[in-house]
Amino acid sequence: MTTKQLGIMGLIGAPFLCVGVYVEANYAPLGNSWWTGVWGILYCIGWMASLEVLRRFNLTGIDRFGKNIVRVVLGTLLVANISNVWQFVAPTYKPVLFQVLDLVGWPLSNILMLGIGAAVLRAKQLTGWHRWVPLAVGAWLPFTIAVSRTPFVLHLSNVYSAIAWTMLAVVALRQTDRQKDAFIADTNRLTVESSQPVVI
């Protein structure tokens, strides 16, 4: 799958936590139902797509921590999506195994994004506002907890998530330009090298 395709998947999935929670808040029968599984699957797939771009371009660094933190979060998101599929297929059947999958998948993925944010800052592969986006994504859960006792928690948390994950997808999409620039640079280098006279 190309970088552009992954970025587009990230953009599609980014707002689904916001959309899903708003739908459930305004239409009670869909609360904790098959719909929860649907929006969770779409949201997680988009999130994983954006992280895959970070992994491909070593945007978290090439050291052990930088490489492994992305793999770990992708793993926890895979676990989260298993619980999402379960939620979609059997929304009323919630044994202990489901609770474990849900606990490992959701909050852990969000918390570990702080590690990805720190790794991106340390790697210095992204510049400008781009380098702060993964950290902003990781700050969503602490932010939500901080505003949880305010009357605006639903709106603040949802809008934050939609913006942060959309920006993460935008960062992923921008790596398509980086690929093109690298290709052009390589092409120009090869052209210059091939035009040099051969000395015998």
trRosetta pair geometry for C-beta under 8 A, 3 or more apart (Angstrom, degrees):
i j d omega theta_ij theta_ji phi_ij phi_ji
1 5 4.9 -117 -175 86 91 131
1 6 5.7 108 128 -56 116 89
2 5 4.6 98 57 6 80 102
2 6 7.0 -144 97 -3 44 86
2 176 7.8 53 152 -109 104 104
3 6 5.7 -56 -150 38 32 111
3 7 6.3 34 152 -21 66 106
3 53 5.7 90 -143 -120 86 106
3 56 7.0 -141 -92 82 98 154
3 172 7.2 -161 -175 168 84 79
3 173 7.7 136 144 -127 89 33
3 175 5.2 -116 -173 97 138 103
3 176 4.9 178 101 -80 116 73
3 179 5.9 171 23 -26 150 143
4 7 5.6 -54 -148 36 32 113
4 8 6.4 32 154 -19 65 104
4 173 6.7 56 -128 -138 57 75
4 176 4.7 59 -72 -97 86 140
5 8 5.7 -53 -148 35 32 111
5 9 6.4 35 152 -19 64 104
6 9 5.6 -53 -150 36 33 113
6 10 6.4 38 149 -22 64 103
6 49 4.3 -177 -164 -177 75 92
6 50 7.1 158 153 -74 95 31
6 52 5.5 -118 -147 76 142 116
6 53 5.2 164 110 -55 136 101
6 172 6.1 -106 114 165 98 130
7 10 5.4 -51 -152 33 34 116
7 11 6.5 35 151 -19 65 102
7 49 7.3 -159 -58 140 17 111
7 50 7.2 73 -114 -101 51 71
7 53 6.5 52 -67 -62 80 154
7 169 5.8 118 -165 -179 64 76
7 170 7.7 75 -164 -110 109 17
7 172 4.2 -179 -101 109 82 97
7 173 3.2 127 -178 -79 147 71
7 174 7.9 149 -121 1 146 44
7 175 7.4 -179 -66 41 125 92
7 176 6.6 -83 -1 -29 149 115
8 11 5.6 -50 -150 34 35 112
8 12 6.4 35 152 -20 66 104
8 173 7.3 90 -52 -96 54 110
9 12 5.7 -54 -148 35 32 111
9 13 6.3 18 159 -8 66 111
9 45 6.4 -90 174 137 114 94
9 46 5.6 -162 144 -110 70 61
9 49 3.8 -177 92 -98 118 172
10 13 6.2 -66 -145 45 27 101
10 14 6.1 47 157 -50 64 101
10 46 4.8 111 -134 -174 34 79
10 47 7.3 98 -129 -81 81 19
10 49 4.6 -143 -57 90 79 108
10 50 3.7 95 -118 -60 136 94
10 53 7.6 -58 -35 2 145 129
10 165 7.6 -150 178 167 86 83
10 168 6.5 -121 -180 106 129 86
10 169 3.1 175 121 -114 109 98
10 172 5.1 93 14 47 162 148
10 173 7.4 -141 58 -41 123 89
11 14 5.8 -36 -144 3 28 121
11 46 7.2 -136 39 -148 20 119
11 166 6.5 54 -131 -139 66 73
11 169 4.3 166 -64 143 59 148
11 170 7.4 82 -87 -61 100 62
11 173 7.1 27 -43 -48 118 131
12 42 7.2 -96 129 -174 92 103
12 46 5.8 -152 75 -94 68 119
13 16 5.6 -54 -165 5 54 124
13 42 5.0 -170 -120 155 83 69
13 43 5.3 143 179 -121 94 24
13 44 7.3 -103 -171 47 139 25
13 45 5.3 -165 -87 76 147 76
13 46 1.6 -161 59 -23 126 129
13 47 6.3 -109 119 -19 133 61
13 49 6.9 134 20 23 135 121
13 165 7.5 -91 108 154 79 129
13 169 7.8 158 55 -78 82 136
14 43 7.7 80 -121 -134 9 68
14 46 5.4 -129 -42 147 52 145
14 47 7.8 123 -95 -68 56 66
14 50 7.9 71 -78 -40 98 140
14 162 6.7 91 139 -152 91 51
14 165 3.8 173 -147 117 85 100
14 166 4.3 126 143 -74 154 59
14 168 7.1 168 -111 53 116 94
14 169 5.1 -96 -54 -13 131 135
15 18 5.0 -59 -170 47 70 117
15 19 5.5 70 133 -24 91 105
15 162 4.5 34 -120 -132 80 97
15 165 7.3 -174 -60 78 38 116
15 166 6.6 27 -56 -63 84 109
16 19 5.2 -50 -132 43 40 111
16 20 5.5 44 164 -24 70 107
16 39 4.6 -176 170 -164 102 85
16 40 7.8 -161 127 -63 120 18
16 42 4.5 161 -92 96 170 111
16 43 4.0 -138 78 -67 112 87
16 46 7.0 143 12 13 118 139
17 20 5.9 -55 -141 38 24 111
17 21 6.2 19 163 -14 62 110
17 39 7.0 138 -89 149 32 112
17 43 4.9 89 -49 -126 79 148
17 158 7.2 -161 117 -131 84 69
17 161 4.8 -75 83 145 128 148
17 162 7.5 -148 65 -65 86 65
17 165 7.3 112 19 0 117 154
18 21 6.4 -62 -146 38 21 103
18 22 6.4 17 159 -15 60 112
18 158 4.2 108 -130 -175 80 89
18 159 6.9 88 -124 -76 130 29
18 161 5.4 -179 -56 80 91 107
18 162 4.0 -3 -27 -59 156 108
19 22 6.0 -64 -150 39 26 109
19 23 6.3 26 157 -20 65 108
19 39 6.3 -157 86 -132 94 131
20 23 5.9 -57 -150 34 28 110
20 24 6.4 20 157 -12 65 108
20 35 7.0 167 -144 146 90 92
20 36 6.7 102 -179 -121 123 49
20 38 7.7 176 -109 83 116 79
20 39 3.0 161 -83 118 129 165
20 40 7.0 109 -139 -47 172 60
20 43 7.1 -73 -4 -38 138 131
21 24 5.8 -58 -147 41 32 108
21 25 6.1 34 154 -23 66 109
21 154 7.1 -168 141 -155 120 88
21 157 7.9 -57 108 101 168 110
21 158 5.6 -144 72 -96 129 114
22 25 5.6 -55 -143 36 30 112
22 26 6.3 6 163 -1 65 113
22 154 7.8 115 -94 168 68 109
22 158 6.2 88 -52 -148 98 159
23 26 6.4 -75 -148 48 25 95
23 27 5.8 -31 173 32 68 111
23 30 5.9 -45 135 94 101 149
23 35 6.7 -113 111 159 133 141
23 39 7.6 169 37 -49 131 149
24 27 6.8 -76 -120 62 22 72
24 28 7.7 60 -176 -114 59 28
24 30 5.3 -122 -102 100 67 93
24 31 4.4 106 -167 -96 100 67
24 32 7.5 92 -148 -20 135 51
24 33 8.0 176 -112 20 104 94
24 35 7.0 172 -75 99 93 125
24 36 6.8 47 -79 -79 140 90
25 31 8.0 92 -67 -89 31 106
25 154 6.1 88 -111 -151 161 141
27 30 4.9 38 102 16 104 114
27 31 7.8 -177 96 -34 57 78
28 31 5.4 -33 -160 -4 48 120
29 33 7.0 25 146 -45 59 154
30 33 5.0 -108 -158 37 42 132
30 35 4.3 -3 -167 30 106 151
30 36 7.6 153 159 -38 77 76
31 36 7.5 44 -174 -55 31 117
32 36 5.6 7 -123 -29 26 154
32 87 8.0 -107 -167 -154 57 113
32 91 6.8 137 145 -178 65 110
33 36 5.8 130 52 -1 44 96
33 37 8.0 -93 114 5 45 89
33 91 5.0 36 -156 -175 39 166
34 37 5.6 -53 -163 34 44 115
34 38 6.5 47 143 -24 71 102
34 87 7.2 154 -122 138 34 71
34 88 5.1 65 -155 -146 74 53
34 89 7.9 106 -120 -36 95 14
34 91 5.2 -104 -57 -39 57 133
35 38 5.4 -50 -148 31 39 115
35 39 6.5 25 161 -8 71 102
36 39 6.6 -58 -145 42 27 97
36 40 6.0 29 156 -21 62 116
36 84 7.8 -138 128 -137 71 74
36 87 5.3 -85 95 160 100 137
36 88 7.9 -149 76 -71 63 63
36 91 7.0 115 43 -127 110 117
37 40 5.6 -62 -143 40 26 114
37 41 6.2 31 159 -24 65 105
37 84 4.9 132 -150 179 67 63
37 85 6.5 105 -167 -103 118 13
37 86 7.3 -155 -113 70 125 42
37 87 3.4 180 -75 94 99 93
37 88 2.9 -153 118 -53 146 74
37 89 7.3 -174 -164 -3 170 54
37 91 6.7 -121 -21 -84 120 96
38 41 6.0 -55 -152 30 26 109
38 42 6.7 17 156 -11 62 108
38 88 5.9 107 -54 -106 63 115
39 42 5.8 -55 -146 41 37 110
39 43 5.9 39 155 -22 68 110
40 43 5.7 -56 -142 39 28 113
40 44 6.1 24 160 -16 64 110
40 80 7.2 -133 174 155 109 95
40 81 7.4 173 134 -113 93 55
40 83 7.7 -73 144 97 149 84
40 84 3.7 -157 106 -118 117 117
40 87 6.5 52 36 56 146 145
41 44 6.1 -61 -146 39 25 107
41 45 6.3 24 158 -20 63 109
41 81 5.9 84 -121 -144 66 91
41 84 4.5 168 -63 135 71 136
41 85 6.6 83 -89 -67 119 67
41 88 6.8 -3 -29 -40 129 140
42 45 5.9 -55 -145 35 28 110
42 46 6.5 26 157 -16 62 108
43 46 6.0 -61 -155 37 27 110
43 47 6.3 27 152 -19 64 110
43 165 7.8 -19 -157 -177 86 168
44 47 5.5 -55 -145 37 33 114
44 48 6.1 33 156 -19 67 107
44 77 5.2 162 -162 -174 99 96
44 80 5.4 -174 -110 101 139 114
44 81 4.5 -168 109 -74 154 98
44 84 6.2 -152 5 -14 140 155
45 48 5.8 -55 -146 38 29 111
45 49 6.4 35 153 -25 63 105
45 81 7.2 89 -57 -108 72 138
46 49 5.6 -52 -149 30 31 115
46 50 6.7 29 155 -16 64 103
46 165 7.0 72 118 165 120 121
46 169 6.7 -35 178 -82 102 126
47 50 6.1 -57 -155 35 30 108
47 51 6.5 24 152 -14 65 109
47 77 6.0 -152 98 -131 118 144
47 109 7.7 64 139 164 150 134
47 165 6.5 -59 -91 -142 86 119
47 168 7.7 24 -129 101 64 146
48 51 5.7 -58 -146 41 33 110
48 52 6.3 42 153 -30 66 102
48 74 5.9 91 -137 -133 92 81
48 77 5.0 179 -75 117 100 146
48 78 7.5 86 -103 -62 140 69
48 81 7.9 -29 -31 -38 140 139
49 52 5.7 -49 -150 26 30 115
49 53 7.2 32 151 -18 59 98
49 169 7.6 31 92 -116 106 93
49 172 7.1 99 126 164 80 167
50 53 5.9 -52 -162 28 37 111
50 54 7.0 36 144 -16 65 102
50 165 7.5 -168 2 -165 161 74
50 168 4.7 65 170 136 155 102
50 169 5.1 -93 -87 -88 121 58
50 171 7.4 70 -162 66 108 93
50 172 4.4 -129 -135 -40 70 144
51 54 5.3 -49 -153 34 44 115
51 55 6.3 45 148 -21 70 102
51 70 5.8 166 178 -157 101 94
51 73 6.2 -138 -142 99 155 118
51 74 5.7 -170 111 -75 137 91
51 77 7.5 161 25 2 151 155
51 116 7.5 -68 -125 -133 104 157
52 55 5.5 -51 -149 36 35 114
52 56 6.3 39 152 -24 66 103
52 74 7.2 87 -73 -105 74 131
53 56 5.7 -49 -144 32 33 113
53 57 6.4 7 165 3 65 110
53 59 7.7 22 123 0 72 135
53 171 7.9 160 100 110 133 78
53 172 3.8 122 46 -143 157 96
53 175 5.3 163 180 36 117 150
54 57 6.7 -75 -147 50 24 93
54 59 4.4 -91 -150 52 72 120
54 60 5.9 59 160 -28 109 97
54 70 5.8 -163 102 -116 108 134
54 116 7.1 46 142 -168 161 120
54 120 7.3 -63 -148 -88 124 113
54 134 7.2 82 -106 -84 151 136
54 172 7.2 -71 -39 -95 74 90
55 58 7.6 21 -177 -73 31 38
55 59 7.9 -57 -40 28 18 86
55 60 7.5 -11 -92 16 51 115
55 67 7.8 79 -143 -146 83 60
55 70 4.5 171 -84 138 96 149
55 71 7.3 100 -118 -61 132 67
55 74 7.3 -5 -48 -42 146 139
56 175 7.8 119 80 148 112 153
57 125 6.9 157 134 154 102 146
57 175 5.4 -123 -43 -145 154 137
57 178 7.0 51 -129 99 143 147
58 61 6.5 -68 172 118 86 7
58 62 5.2 8 -162 -71 134 81
58 66 7.1 53 -167 137 76 126
58 67 7.5 -26 -125 -87 84 82
58 123 7.3 -169 144 -161 77 144
58 125 6.7 159 103 -77 75 162
59 120 5.7 7 143 -120 91 93
59 123 6.3 139 168 92 38 150
59 125 4.7 -139 -131 80 60 136
59 126 5.9 43 -158 -36 112 103
59 175 7.9 -92 -56 -90 132 132
60 66 4.0 169 124 -164 82 82
60 67 7.1 169 86 -65 109 28
60 69 6.0 -138 170 63 151 112
60 70 5.4 -178 15 -42 151 112
60 116 5.9 -71 -104 -147 129 71
60 119 3.8 25 -165 125 93 126
60 120 5.5 -52 -102 -67 62 64
60 123 5.7 161 172 -26 18 147
61 65 7.1 15 77 79 133 82
61 66 2.8 -139 68 -85 95 163
61 67 7.3 -97 92 -35 72 64
61 119 5.5 -118 11 -178 112 92
61 120 8.0 -146 -22 -89 85 29
61 122 6.1 -20 -56 96 139 98
61 123 3.6 -142 -64 -91 79 108
61 125 7.5 -162 -70 -19 50 117
62 66 6.2 -9 -2 77 14 136
62 67 6.7 35 -152 -52 35 106
62 123 7.8 114 -6 -130 61 112
63 66 4.9 90 53 12 74 106
63 67 7.0 -153 88 -3 34 92
64 67 6.2 -64 -147 41 25 104
64 68 5.8 9 165 -9 66 119
65 68 6.1 -68 -138 45 24 102
65 69 5.9 27 169 -29 66 109
65 115 7.9 -122 177 -180 102 108
65 119 6.2 -158 125 -104 97 115
66 69 6.5 -48 -138 24 20 108
66 70 7.6 15 162 -11 52 103
66 119 4.6 151 -112 -167 72 120
66 122 7.4 -133 -80 81 111 114
66 123 5.8 100 -124 -72 142 121
67 70 6.8 -69 -171 32 30 104
67 71 6.9 19 147 -12 65 114
68 71 5.4 -60 -150 40 42 113
68 72 6.0 44 155 -25 75 104
69 72 5.7 -51 -146 33 32 113
69 73 6.5 27 157 -14 64 105
69 112 6.8 -177 -167 176 88 102
69 115 4.7 -145 -147 128 134 116
69 116 5.5 -180 132 -79 120 67
69 119 5.4 -177 48 -31 149 153
70 73 6.0 -58 -149 39 31 106
70 74 6.3 32 153 -18 66 107
70 116 6.4 91 -84 -112 68 110
70 119 7.9 -123 -42 86 87 156
71 74 5.7 -55 -147 38 31 112
71 75 6.3 35 152 -22 63 105
72 75 5.5 -56 -154 34 31 115
72 76 6.6 27 152 -16 66 103
72 112 6.2 -128 110 -168 111 152
73 76 5.6 -50 -145 37 36 108
73 77 6.3 37 154 -19 66 105
73 109 5.8 98 -155 -142 80 72
73 112 4.8 -169 -87 108 95 126
73 113 6.5 95 -126 -74 144 63
73 115 7.8 -173 -52 67 118 110
73 116 6.1 -24 -20 -48 156 129
74 77 5.7 -55 -147 38 31 112
74 78 6.5 39 150 -25 63 102
75 78 5.6 -50 -152 29 33 114
75 79 6.7 33 150 -16 63 101
76 79 5.5 -49 -153 35 38 114
76 80 6.4 44 146 -23 65 102
76 104 6.3 -137 -139 150 87 79
76 105 5.7 157 172 -129 72 43
76 108 4.9 -129 -149 101 144 109
76 109 4.4 -174 113 -75 119 82
76 112 6.5 129 21 24 154 146
77 80 5.1 -46 -146 34 38 118
77 81 6.4 38 153 -20 65 102
77 105 6.9 92 -119 -158 23 86
77 109 5.2 95 -71 -120 74 138
78 81 5.8 -54 -149 36 31 109
78 82 6.8 40 148 -24 62 98
78 105 8.0 -126 74 -119 36 103
79 82 5.6 -47 -154 26 35 115
79 83 6.9 31 150 -12 64 101
79 101 5.6 -153 176 -155 90 77
79 104 5.1 -50 134 103 151 111
79 105 4.1 -150 104 -81 88 93
80 83 5.8 -58 -158 38 35 108
80 84 6.4 39 144 -24 67 105
80 101 7.7 158 -97 160 28 81
80 102 7.6 73 -127 -131 63 42
80 104 7.8 -141 -63 96 69 68
80 105 2.7 154 -77 175 66 118
80 106 5.4 118 -121 -63 115 58
80 109 5.8 -34 -36 -24 143 144
81 84 4.9 -44 -144 32 43 119
81 85 6.4 47 155 -20 68 96
81 105 7.3 -171 -3 -151 44 139
82 85 5.9 -49 -151 34 31 109
82 86 6.5 35 147 -19 62 106
82 101 5.6 -98 91 -164 108 136
82 105 7.2 -158 44 -75 85 143
83 86 5.3 -50 -148 37 36 118
83 87 6.2 44 150 -25 66 102
83 98 6.2 116 -132 -159 93 72
83 101 4.1 168 -68 121 106 111
83 102 4.4 152 -159 -77 157 69
83 105 5.3 -153 16 22 128 153
83 106 7.7 -79 69 -33 146 98
84 87 5.4 -50 -148 33 33 115
84 88 6.5 32 152 -19 64 104
85 88 5.6 -54 -150 36 33 113
85 89 6.2 20 156 -11 68 110
86 89 6.1 -63 -141 44 27 102
86 90 6.1 -44 -177 49 66 92
86 93 7.9 -108 176 82 95 94
86 98 5.6 -162 134 -118 151 106
86 101 7.1 90 13 83 149 151
87 90 7.8 -84 -121 67 13 52
87 91 5.5 44 -174 -105 59 74
88 91 7.2 23 -106 -60 9 92
90 93 4.0 -27 153 35 121 116
93 98 7.4 145 117 -34 68 151
94 98 4.8 -112 -147 76 60 144
94 99 6.6 78 170 -53 94 84
95 98 5.6 110 55 6 58 97
95 99 7.5 -113 112 -2 39 92
96 99 5.5 -56 -153 36 39 114
96 100 6.3 40 151 -22 71 103
97 100 5.7 -53 -150 34 32 111
97 101 6.4 31 154 -17 65 106
98 101 5.7 -56 -148 38 33 111
98 102 6.0 31 156 -19 67 110
99 102 5.8 -57 -145 39 28 111
99 103 6.1 27 157 -20 64 109
100 103 5.8 -57 -145 37 28 109
100 104 6.2 21 159 -13 65 109
101 104 6.1 -59 -143 41 26 105
101 105 5.8 19 162 -17 64 118
102 105 6.0 -60 -138 41 23 109
102 106 6.0 -2 178 -1 63 115
103 106 7.2 -61 -128 41 16 91
103 107 6.7 -23 -164 27 55 108
103 108 7.6 67 142 -20 57 106
104 108 5.5 -22 -170 11 44 143
105 108 6.8 131 78 44 2 102
105 109 6.2 -2 171 -22 49 118
106 109 6.2 -66 -153 28 18 108
106 110 6.9 7 160 -10 58 108
107 110 5.7 -60 -154 39 38 110
107 111 6.1 34 154 -20 72 108
107 141 6.7 106 -145 -133 75 148
108 111 5.7 -55 -143 38 33 110
108 112 6.0 28 160 -16 67 111
109 112 6.1 -62 -146 40 24 107
109 113 6.9 39 151 -36 59 98
110 113 5.8 -44 -161 11 34 117
110 138 7.0 137 176 -139 57 50
110 140 6.3 -98 -153 71 113 102
110 141 4.1 105 142 -41 133 130
111 114 6.3 -40 177 10 47 111
111 138 7.5 50 -167 -158 19 89
111 141 6.3 -58 -69 56 63 156
112 115 5.1 -38 -168 26 61 117
112 116 6.8 63 138 -17 73 95
112 138 7.7 -113 96 -121 29 108
113 116 5.1 -46 -150 36 47 115
113 117 6.2 54 149 -23 69 100
113 134 6.5 -148 -177 179 88 78
113 135 8.0 157 141 -117 86 24
113 137 5.0 -99 171 109 143 96
113 138 3.4 -164 107 -88 89 81
113 140 7.8 15 73 23 148 100
114 117 5.5 -49 -150 34 33 116
114 118 6.5 34 151 -18 64 104
114 135 6.9 52 -135 -138 54 66
114 138 3.7 155 -68 169 52 138
114 139 7.2 96 -94 -62 92 56
115 118 5.7 -52 -147 36 32 110
115 119 6.3 33 153 -20 65 106
115 138 7.5 166 17 -118 45 148
116 119 5.6 -55 -146 37 32 113
116 120 6.3 35 155 -22 66 104
116 134 4.9 -107 120 174 99 130
116 137 7.9 -26 79 74 122 118
116 138 6.6 174 53 -60 89 125
117 120 5.9 -53 -148 33 29 111
117 121 6.6 28 154 -16 63 106
117 132 7.8 29 -156 -160 105 40
117 134 4.2 -173 -91 112 66 87
117 135 2.9 120 -168 -83 133 62
117 136 7.4 151 -115 5 134 41
117 137 7.0 -178 -67 51 112 82
117 138 4.5 -111 -13 12 130 136
117 139 7.7 42 -47 -28 171 85
118 121 5.8 -56 -151 37 32 111
118 122 6.3 28 153 -17 66 109
118 135 7.0 96 -50 -96 49 104
119 122 5.7 -58 -146 40 31 110
119 123 6.1 31 156 -23 67 109
120 123 5.8 -55 -142 35 28 110
120 125 7.2 -88 -153 45 69 93
120 126 5.9 -2 -180 24 107 123
120 131 5.8 178 139 -156 105 71
120 134 4.8 116 2 40 151 140
120 135 7.2 -134 56 -35 118 87
121 124 7.5 22 170 -65 34 60
121 131 5.9 104 -98 164 61 108
121 132 7.7 50 -84 -91 103 54
121 135 6.6 32 -39 -48 119 131
123 126 7.9 58 85 10 102 78
124 127 7.9 40 -173 -79 67 71
124 131 7.5 2 -122 -121 41 143
126 130 4.2 -126 -179 112 116 108
126 131 3.9 165 96 -80 103 74
126 133 7.9 -88 152 27 160 102
126 171 6.9 0 -128 -157 141 121
127 130 6.3 41 63 46 41 112
127 131 6.2 16 -100 -30 10 115
128 131 6.9 137 65 4 38 91
129 132 5.8 -62 -163 37 53 110
129 133 7.0 72 144 -47 75 91
130 133 5.9 -39 -161 -2 39 118
130 171 4.9 132 -149 -119 94 106
130 174 6.9 -98 -110 63 137 154
131 134 8.0 -49 -177 23 38 96
132 135 5.5 -64 -164 46 55 113
132 136 5.9 61 141 -29 82 105
133 136 5.5 -55 -147 34 34 114
133 137 6.5 37 154 -21 66 100
133 164 7.2 152 -164 -160 75 68
133 167 4.8 -148 -133 127 120 110
133 168 5.4 167 151 -84 118 61
133 170 7.9 -146 -121 62 160 95
133 171 5.1 -166 57 -38 157 143
134 137 5.5 -49 -151 31 36 114
134 138 6.5 35 151 -16 65 104
134 168 6.6 91 -86 -115 59 104
134 171 7.8 -97 -43 69 82 166
135 138 5.5 -54 -151 39 36 113
135 139 6.3 37 150 -24 66 105
136 139 5.6 -53 -146 33 33 113
136 140 7.6 61 149 -48 57 80
136 164 5.0 -154 125 -128 100 106
136 167 7.1 3 77 76 138 141
137 140 6.1 -25 -171 -17 39 114
137 164 4.7 152 -92 158 62 116
137 165 6.3 93 -119 -80 109 61
137 167 8.0 -154 -58 72 97 99
137 168 5.3 36 -64 -62 140 133
138 141 7.7 -49 177 22 46 96
139 142 5.5 -61 -159 50 60 109
139 143 5.4 65 144 -29 84 108
139 164 7.9 -154 59 -118 84 149
140 143 5.7 -62 -148 39 27 114
140 144 6.2 28 156 -22 65 107
140 157 7.5 91 -176 -154 88 75
140 160 5.7 157 -127 128 87 116
140 161 5.6 78 -148 -90 139 75
140 164 5.7 -145 -69 50 116 164
141 144 5.6 -51 -144 34 31 112
141 145 6.5 31 156 -17 64 104
142 145 5.7 -55 -148 38 33 111
142 146 6.2 36 153 -25 66 107
143 146 5.5 -55 -149 33 31 115
143 147 6.5 4 161 2 66 108
143 156 7.7 -135 149 143 104 107
143 157 7.2 159 109 -107 95 71
143 160 5.9 -152 109 -174 146 167
144 147 6.4 -69 -144 48 27 92
144 148 6.3 57 151 -66 63 90
144 153 7.1 82 -159 -166 69 97
144 156 7.8 163 -109 104 59 96
144 157 4.3 61 -114 -117 98 117
144 160 7.5 -154 -65 64 83 143
145 148 5.4 -24 -150 -21 32 123
147 150 4.8 -48 -171 25 77 121
147 152 7.0 -57 173 83 122 82
147 153 5.0 163 123 -107 90 77
147 156 5.0 -67 129 92 162 150
147 157 6.8 -166 74 -54 121 88
148 153 5.2 64 -127 -123 33 146
149 153 7.4 99 16 -57 15 130
150 153 5.4 140 65 -51 78 81
150 156 7.2 36 79 5 129 146
152 155 5.1 -57 -172 49 81 108
152 156 5.1 80 127 -26 95 107
153 156 5.8 -61 -135 43 27 108
153 157 5.7 21 170 -14 67 115
154 157 6.5 -64 -145 40 17 104
154 158 6.1 8 162 -12 58 118
155 158 6.0 -62 -140 42 25 106
155 159 5.9 18 167 -13 65 112
156 159 6.4 -59 -141 39 21 103
156 160 6.2 25 158 -21 60 112
157 160 5.8 -58 -149 36 26 115
157 161 6.4 24 157 -19 63 107
158 161 5.8 -55 -149 34 30 109
158 162 6.4 28 156 -18 65 106
159 162 5.8 -54 -147 36 33 111
159 163 6.3 26 157 -14 66 109
160 163 6.2 -65 -150 40 26 105
160 164 5.9 17 161 -16 67 115
161 164 6.0 -58 -136 40 27 106
161 165 6.0 10 172 -5 66 114
162 165 6.7 -64 -140 44 18 98
162 166 6.1 19 161 -18 59 116
163 166 5.9 -64 -147 39 24 111
163 167 6.3 23 158 -19 64 109
164 167 5.9 -59 -152 36 27 110
164 168 6.6 31 150 -22 63 104
165 168 5.3 -44 -147 30 39 117
165 169 6.7 41 152 -18 64 100
166 169 5.7 -54 -154 36 35 111
166 170 6.4 39 146 -22 66 103
167 170 5.3 -47 -146 33 37 116
167 171 6.5 43 152 -21 65 98
168 171 5.7 -48 -153 32 33 113
168 172 6.7 35 147 -18 62 103
169 172 5.4 -51 -151 35 37 115
169 173 6.3 39 150 -21 67 103
170 173 5.6 -51 -147 36 33 113
170 174 6.4 39 152 -26 64 103
171 174 5.7 -52 -151 29 31 115
171 175 7.4 42 148 -30 58 94
172 175 5.9 -47 -168 13 38 115
173 176 5.9 -29 -179 3 53 114
174 177 5.6 -37 -171 27 58 113
174 178 6.9 63 134 -20 69 100
175 178 4.8 -44 -152 33 51 122
175 179 6.5 61 147 -25 69 93
176 179 5.6 -47 -155 29 34 114
176 180 6.7 34 148 -17 64 103
177 180 5.5 -52 -149 36 36 112
177 181 6.3 37 152 -21 67 104
178 181 5.7 -51 -146 35 31 112
178 182 6.4 31 154 -18 63 106
179 182 5.8 -58 -151 37 29 110
179 183 6.3 29 152 -20 65 107
180 183 5.6 -55 -148 36 31 112
180 184 6.3 30 154 -18 66 106
181 184 5.8 -54 -147 37 30 110
181 185 6.2 31 154 -20 64 107
182 185 5.7 -53 -146 36 30 112
182 186 6.3 30 155 -18 64 106
183 186 5.8 -56 -149 37 29 109
183 187 6.2 30 153 -20 64 108
184 187 5.6 -55 -146 37 30 113
184 188 6.3 30 156 -18 65 106
185 188 5.9 -55 -147 37 29 110
185 189 6.3 31 153 -21 63 107
186 189 5.6 -54 -148 35 31 113
186 190 6.3 28 155 -16 65 106
187 190 5.9 -57 -148 38 29 108
187 191 6.3 32 152 -22 64 107
188 191 5.6 -53 -147 34 32 114
188 192 6.4 31 155 -18 65 104
189 192 5.9 -55 -151 35 30 109
189 193 6.3 27 153 -17 65 109
190 193 5.6 -55 -144 39 32 112
190 194 6.1 29 158 -19 66 109
191 194 6.0 -59 -146 38 27 107
191 195 6.4 21 156 -18 63 111
192 195 5.9 -64 -150 36 28 108
192 196 7.1 43 151 -39 62 95
193 196 6.0 -41 -162 5 35 116
